[in-house]
């Protein structure tokens, strides 16, 4: 769920870079919907397939146990699909940045664009990092419990939640610093839009 929320934020940012292009918006939202549907489907399938039951450790202490683990391919796909969507968003953001770079010979005038691209790149790197660690932990059976738990902790979506918060706060701070007047560089009046 965390990855979906942050992917949606990045989707909105990419669409802002492309001035809310209708065809691009429809395509990206459809792909986002497919990503969300697959994530939900994989989650439901895994819960049903695992056949969860409650076990007793001691008097008054219970634990959830599973009868069987889902196929490894589901775990791999569960992490590979968000990674592919992040790659798509990053490619679109970099393509747009390259166009602006060619038009303007640098980003010195557009601090807000730099903030958007930097945040997208940071999040992209972290998504790749988390997804790869989770795919490794799904595909490999690691007997060393410390190593297995370390991989799971480092690949935790909680890290992406922290990065997602940074993405929102960093953009707000850029707007408050009056980077490009806090608005799009194509705006003619400052009163027509405020970043809050």
N, C-alpha and C positions, 0 to 999 in steps of 0.2 A: 504494500500500500504506500509506503514511504517513497519508493521509487516512482510510482505512478504520479504522486502529487508533485514531485520535483520535475518529472518529465513534462507534466502539464505546464508548470511555470516556464520551463525552457522552451516549450512549444510556443507559448505566448510571446516570449522574447524574440524567438526566431521570426514569428509572424510580424512583430513590430519592426524588425530589421527589413522585412520585405513589404512594409507598408500595408499590411493586412490583405495581401493578394488573395483573392477569393478561391482560385483554383488550388493554390498551394495550401491555403487554410483547410479546404475540404479534404485534400489528400492527406495532410498530416493528421488531421483529426480522425480520419478513417483508420489510419495506421495506428494511432494512439488507442482508438476503440478496440482494434484487433489485439493490441498488446494487453489491454485491460481484460478483455474477454478470455484470452489465453491464460493469463495469470489466475483469474478466477476459476476457470475450468481446471487448470492444473492443481489448484488448491483443493477444490472439491473432489477431484479424482483421487488425489493423494490421501485425503482423509477417509474416503470410502474404502480405498484399496488397502490402507494400513490396518483396518479393523481395530480401532482403538478400544481399550478396555481399562478398567480401574483395577489396580493391584494394591494389596495391603502390604505395607512394610512392617508395621507394628500396630498395636492398638491405637486407633485414632490418627494414624499416619497412612495416607494413601498416595499413590503415584499413577500417572497415566502411562500406559504401556502400549506397544503396538505388536500385532501379530506378525506382520511382514512389512518390509520396506518397499516403497514404490520402485519401479524400474529406474535405473540410473539416467536413462535418456530424458525422463521427465525433469529430474533435477537440473540436468544440463540445459535443457530448453528453457526452464524457468528463469535461468540467469542469462542465457545467450540472447533471448529476445529483447530484454531491456537494453542489453549492451549494443545490439544492432540498431535499435531506435536511437540511442545516444550517439552512435556513430553517424547516423543520418542527420540528426540535428546539428552535430558539430560540423559536418561537411557543408551543410547549408549556411551556417554562420560564417565559416571560413571563406566560402565562396563570395558571400556578400561583403565581407571585410576586404577581400582581395579586390573586388570591384571598386570599393571606396578608396582603397590605397592607390590604385591606378589613376582614378579620376583626380585625386587630390594630392598625390605625391606625399603620402604620409598621413598619420593620424593626429598630428599635433593640435589640430583645431577641434577634434571631436573626442573629447575625453569620455563622453558617455558611450560612444561606440567601443572605445578601448575597454571600458568597464564591462560591457556586455560580452565582448569576445574573451577577455581574461576569465571572467566567471564561468563562461561556457567551457573553456579549456580546463580549468581547475576541476569542475564537476565531471567533465568527460574523463579525465585521468583517474579520478576517484571511482567512477562507475566501472571503468575497465579494471582497475585494481580489485574492487570488491567482487565483481563478476568472475574474474579469473580465479581468485582465491576460493570462491564458492564452487566453481566448476571443478577445481582441483580437489576440494574436499569431498565432492559428490563422486567423482570418478575414481579416486584412489582410496583404498582402504588403508587408513593410517592406524597402526597398532599403538603407537605412542600417544597416549591420551593428552599429554601436554601439548604436543604438536598439533593434534587434531583440534583441541579447544582453542589454541592460538590462531589457527587458520579460520575457524568459525568466528572468533572475536574480531580479527582484522578484516574479515569480509562482511561484517555485520552491516545491514542497511542503516543502522543507527548513525554510522559515520556519514552516510549520505544525507541523513536528516540534518546533521550539523552543517554540512556543506550547503544544503538547501537554505538554511537560515542565513548563512553568510551571503548567498546569492541575493536574497531579498534585501538584507540590510545594506550590502555594499551598493546596490543600485539606488536605494533611498539616500544614502550618504552622498553619492555622486550628484544626485539631484539637489540636495541641500547645499552642496558646495557651489551650486550654480554652474556645474559643468554644462556647457552649451546653453546656459540660461535655464537649466533644468528641463529642457524640452528637446524635441527632435530638431535636428539641424535644418530641416526643410520648413519649419514653422515660420510664419512671417510676423506674428504677434505673440508676445509672451503671455498675454492674458488668456489666450484660448486654451492653454493646457498647463497644468501644474502636476509635478511628480510628487506624490505623497505616500 
